Amino acid sequence: LAANQEKLPWIIVALLLLGSVVPAFLMGLQQGASHKAHLSGTFSFVVLVTLVILVTLDLNQPVGGLIRVNYESLERQIQSMAK
């Protein structure tokens, strides 16, 4: 129940996406104005931003997702408090 209540608000997710689209747009605008493409820098930027978004959204999923959080230490703490 707590995991479902502790999700990121939709406005934070929207700001995360906006914060990635705007720099990508500005990078494309700058490269278009300079008439010289820097593919390695552009590709690195896109991959880095994509990975940050994927990790953030994956950690936001309390039940599913690729990243699993180990709750063993929390369970031991709860058991020690119950004694």
C-alpha positions in Angstrom: 0.0 0.0 0.0 2.8 2.4 0.9 4.7 1.6 -2.3 1.6 2.6 -4.4 1.2 5.8 -2.5 4.9 6.9 -2.8 4.9 7.2 -6.6 6.2 10.3 -8.3 3.6 12.8 -9.1 2.7 13.1 -12.8 4.0 16.7 -12.9 7.5 15.5 -11.8 7.5 13.0 -14.7 6.3 15.7 -17.1 9.1 18.0 -16.0 11.6 15.2 -16.4 10.5 14.6 -19.9 10.4 18.3 -20.7 13.9 18.7 -19.2 15.1 16.1 -21.7 13.3 17.3 -24.8 14.3 21.0 -24.5 18.1 20.4 -24.3 17.8 17.9 -27.2 15.9 20.5 -29.2 18.5 23.1 -28.4 21.4 20.8 -29.4 19.7 20.1 -32.7 19.1 23.8 -33.3 22.8 24.6 -32.5 24.1 21.9 -34.8 21.7 23.0 -37.6 23.0 26.6 -37.3 26.6 25.5 -37.3 26.2 23.2 -40.4 28.5 20.7 -38.7 27.2 17.6 -37.1 28.8 16.1 -34.0 27.3 12.6 -34.0 29.3 11.2 -31.1 28.3 14.0 -28.8 24.7 13.9 -29.9 24.5 10.1 -29.6 26.1 10.2 -26.2 23.7 12.9 -25.0 20.7 11.0 -26.2 21.8 7.7 -24.6 22.6 9.4 -21.3 19.3 11.2 -21.1 17.4 8.1 -22.1 19.1 6.0 -19.5 18.4 8.6 -16.7 14.8 8.7 -17.7 14.5 4.9 -17.8 16.2 4.4 -14.4 14.0 7.1 -12.8 10.8 5.6 -14.2 11.8 2.1 -13.4 12.5 3.0 -9.8 9.1 4.6 -9.7 7.4 1.3 -10.3 6.9 -0.3 -6.9 5.9 -3.8 -8.0 7.3 -4.2 -11.6 10.4 -3.0 -13.3 13.8 -4.2 -14.1 15.5 -2.9 -10.9 14.7 -4.8 -7.8 15.2 -3.4 -4.3 16.2 -5.8 -1.6 14.0 -5.4 1.5 15.8 -7.9 3.6 17.4 -5.3 5.9 14.1 -3.5 6.4 12.4 -6.8 7.3 15.2 -7.6 9.8 14.7 -4.1 11.4 11.0 -4.6 11.7 11.6 -8.0 13.3 14.0 -6.5 15.8 11.6 -3.8 16.7 8.8 -6.3 17.3 10.8 -8.2 20.0 
